[in-house]
Amino acid sequence: MNGENGLVRDLNFYSDTRFLVFQVEQTLFRVKAKHLSEASPVFADMLSLPQPDTSPAEGETDQHPIKLEGERADTFRSALLWLKADRKLHVHSIFFSYEIWRELYEFSKKWQMDALRIHALRNLQLTNSLPIEKIKFALSEDLGLIWAIGAFRVLCNATQPTLAMARTMSPELFVVIMNLKEKIKNRPNPIDAELLKWVEEALAGGNAKMLVLEPQWSNI
């Protein structure tokens, strides 16, 4: 990028150190604009819009913050923590709960933060949560059955289903799990591809999204 009078800005040693103030709920955050712009084309477009000829401009002071409506302060803080770790190549040192990763996933979709979305998806697979929640998430986001194959494996390896366990899932999912349990008796520890094939066979051509219908066990 060129400066004034035809001068050229060095690519490595001409840093944009502009900080902006954001208000999320009742919390103020002061963040490097460059970091958000590099991570998100939506933020990049928003922060590059011409400012009105007033002083101070939006985001320059605590009294005139950029307001992010519809976001949670905890989610934005977690996104900034992830962004800081990502810039320092320390993303594997970030540990959030399943619920926070779900919020970060939604945040990443809204702001088109592709790197955060990919990292959130991986951690949603690895972070402890109820298997049924992971299956619901995978199907609602059209990630495919293979994304949730680990959750199916956990359900299949669980102890004999109890009434309490059955009440947490739809009858369709309960039938699939029982069919898988029978197969695993004869062939323990199948590889993911084989288990996926069994899930698809258990569905018998049905719509996979029927697995995440709300439980309907009125007679038990």
N, C-alpha and C positions, 0 to 999 in steps of 0.2 A: 504494500500500500504506500502511496506517495504522500508526503507531508506538504506543507506550504512551500511556495517558491521552487517547486520541482525537486525538493529534497526527498530522498528515499529513506524509509524507515527500515532499519535492520530487522530481519525476520526473527533473529534469536535474542537480540538485546534491545528491543523496544517494546516493553511490556505495557499491556493495558491493565493498570492497577485501579481502575474505577470501581469503587464500592457503591452498592445500592442498598437501601433499606426497604425490606419487605414486611408487611403486616399480615400475619396469618392468625386468625382468631384475635386474641388479645396479646399476642407476642410479636415483638419486633426482632427481625434478623438482619444483620448487616453482612452482605455477601459480595464476593467479587463477581461483577457482571460477566466477565470473560468466562469464568468456570461454568456458569449456567448456560451461557450461549453456546459453548462448545459441546455441552452434553445434550442440548435440546434445541432443535430447530424452531420449536414453538416459542421458547424463551428468547432465542436469537431474534426472531421476527418482532416479538413484542418489545424487546429492549432497543431495537433499532428504529422504532417509530419516531418521527419528528416530535420534538417537545414544543409546547406552546411557548411563546416569548414571555414567560413569567419566571420569576426567581423567588425561592428556589424551585427547581424542576422536581417532578414527582420522583421520589426515591432518593433524593439527595439529603434529606434530613429526617429525623424522627417524627417531626410534625407533618411531613408530607411523604409518607411511605407509599410504596406500591402495594396495593391490597390484593391478595390472592383469595378471592371469594370462593367458598365451597371447599376449601382445603382445611385439614387439621394441622395444628401446630406440631403435634407429635410426629405426624407423617412427614411434614416438610423437614423437620429436624433430622429424622432418620435418613431422608434422601440426601441431605447435606453431609451427614456423617459418611454415608456410602460414597458420595462424590469425592469427599476428601480422601478416603481410603483408596478409591479407584485411581486418583491422580498420583498417589504414592505407591501404587501397585501392591497395596495391602488389603485388597478386598477379601482375602481369605481369613482376615482377622476380624471381620464383621460378623457378629452373631445377633440375630433378631429372633423373636418368636414367630411362629407360623402366622399369627394374626398380623404382625407388623409387615412380614413379607407379602401378605395378601394386599395390604394397603399400599405398599410400595409398587406392587405389580399394577394396581389400578392407577396409581400416580404416574407410573412410567408410560402407560398407554395414553393417558390424557395429554402428557407433555412430550410424547414421542421420544422418550429417553431409551433408545434401543438397548444400550449396554446394560442399563439397570433392569430392563424387562427380562433380558436373558438371564442375568444373574439371579433375579428374583425367582424365576421359574425353576432354576436349578435348586435353589435353597428350599423352595416349597416342596420339592420332591424329597429332600433330605431331612427336613425339619420334622420333629415329632408332631403328629396330629392324628385325629381320628381318621382311620382309613376311608370311612364313608365320606368325610369332608373332602378328601383328596379326589375321590372318584367324582363327586358332584362338581368340584372345581374343574377337573379335566374335561368333563362333558359339556359344562356350561360355556367353557372357553374354546370348545372345538379343538382341544389338544390331542384328541384321539385316546383310545383305550391304552395304547402302549405307554403313554405318559404316566398312567395310574397303575401300571402293572404291579408295582411294588405294594400298593395298597390292596390289590386283589390277593397278592401272596400272603400278606399279613392276615387278612380275613380267613383265607383258606387254612392257614396254619394255626389259627386260634383254637381254643378248646371247643368242645361240642357246643353249638349255638344254644344260648339260653333264651327264655322268653324276653328278658330285658334287652338282649342283643337284637332279637328279631324286631322289636318295636322301634329300633333306630333306623331301619331301612325299609324300602318299599318291598312288597311281596315279590316283585320281579327280581330284585337284587338278591333276595333271600334264596329264591329258587336257583339262581346262577351259582351262588356260593355253595349251596348244598351239592349241586352237580359237580362243581370243581373239587369239593372235598372227596367225593367218591373216586374221582380220577386220581387224586393225589395219593389215596390209599394204595393204589396199584403201582404208581410211579412217583415216589417222593422227589422233592427238589427238582422240578422241571426247569429248563432254561426259560428265559423270558419269552422267547419266540414261541415255544411250545405252550406255555401258559396262556399267552395271548390267543393262540389258536383255539384252546379249550374254551376261553371266554366267548369267543366269537361263535363257536359251535353251541355253547349253552344258550346263547341269545336266539339261535335257530332262525336267523334272518330278521329278528325283531329290531325295533329302534333302540339303540343303546341308551338314548336319553330316558327311556322308560325306567332305567335302573335308579334314577335319582328322583323319581316321583316321591311325594311325601308319603310316609308310612300310613297304611290304611288297614289296620288290624282291629276292626271294630268288634270282631267276635272272639278276641282272646284277651 
